[in-house]
Amino acid sequence: MPSSAPPARRTGASTSSQFATTTIFDHLAAQGAAGASALALSPFDACHVGVVMRAVLFVHAVLAIGVSFVASDVWTWLLAFAQGAAVAMPGTLLWLVVACMLKRPLARVSEPGQWLVATGLGALCGFYGWWQAGLVGLELHRQVPPIGPLAGGATLAAALFYALRLRSRSELPAVTAARLAELQSRIRPHFLFNTLNTAIALVRIDPGRAESVLEDLAELFRVALIESGSSVTLAEEVELAQRYLAIEEIRFGKRLKVSWDIDPAAGRARVPPLLLQPLVENAVRHGIEPAAQGGWVRVRTGTRRGQALISVSNSLPPADHPGLPGHGIALRNVKERLRLMHDLAAQFAAGPERNTWRVHVVVPLD
């Protein structure tokens, strides 16, 4: 098992803390709800792998059903479907790419303007697919006049845009709930009190360590109480988790053993803010605190085929002293924020494996 690494220090970063009362926390939660509204998905947000897959399947399903009305047998149906797919695929992908690239400016357009852009772009993309079919000499290009692809592209684009609008509206409550849960569970009050007591105890016997504890605590609260954007790098998350566990190592002493196996190549992956901190906090709270003999926490990152792999594991307490059961709020919150950011491109799994609790996260590197 790799040796424990000391927490990284952020040079030049502000370490001023913000110790908030309940009133301030309530105010920040209200700000989080307002921020969630501002970060609601654009109706043209087609930048996720899951959206692309669903859009392509939808267009081809409509095409397959439409062709079945004019095909006399299976062979004719397959031939007509293949030629239709040669028109539909490039047109659909072009619509999705343009929508993704223009999602921010188009989000500021009025609703009628958005519908006009979506259907007009769909008509142009349908015509583009029909034109491409002519370039490769498909018989469909000669049999079907351009009005068909124009009308079909506009109609399918309208259906796709309607689905994207429903998606953006339905996820607004999810964004709000996730942001509120994130604000409320970022750093639990008991952790603040325990850390301050630890620092007070160290002031006389080891002022240097007391200062280090307070610096780490200030950085944790700086990140927790100040908006840090919609995403951060995995390297920043690892640094924050190192600060958190450095405090816990001082508090628990020999009862807590922490090991790090960090791949720098995975550090550039983008993840939601405060992804690792609740996971390592859960590991300490449910794996170390109930165990009189203590235990271990291990954090690993790596890369594989264009993906960043993250693993947080911890020992489990004895069966006769299991501690208080968790409610799974932090895990659900992390999973939901990963889905909102990366859709199907992210993977999340958590559960016991023998005498260990493991959390596995996979996110795209780019």
HELIX and SHEET records of a PDB file:
HELIX    1   1 THR A   22  ALA A   38  1                                  17    
HELIX    2   2 VAL A   49  SER A   68  1                                  20    
HELIX    3   3 VAL A   74  MET A  101  1                                  28    
HELIX    4   4 LYS A  103  ALA A  107  1                                   5    
HELIX    5   5 GLU A  111  LEU A  135  1                                  25    
HELIX    6   6 GLU A  139  GLN A  143  1                                   5    
HELIX    7   7 ILE A  147  SER A  185  1                                  39    
HELIX    8   8 PRO A  189  ILE A  205  1                                  17    
HELIX    9   9 PRO A  207  LEU A  225  1                                  19    
HELIX   10  10 LEU A  234  PHE A  252  1                                  19    
HELIX   11  11 GLY A  253  ARG A  255  5                                   3    
HELIX   12  12 PRO A  264  ARG A  268  5                                   5    
HELIX   13  13 GLN A  277  ALA A  283  1                                   7    
HELIX   14  14 VAL A  284  ILE A  288  3                                   5    
HELIX   15  15 ILE A  329  HIS A  342  1                                  14    
HELIX   16  16 ASP A  343  ALA A  345  5                                   3    
SHEET    1   A 2 VAL A 232  THR A 233  0                                        
SHEET    2   A 2 ARG A 270  VAL A 271 -1                                        
SHEET    1   B 5 LEU A 256  ASP A 261  0                                        
SHEET    2   B 5 GLY A 295  ARG A 304  1                                        
SHEET    3   B 5 GLN A 307  SER A 315 -1                                        
SHEET    4   B 5 THR A 356  PRO A 364 -1                                        
SHEET    5   B 5 GLN A 347  GLU A 353 -1                                        
END                                                                             
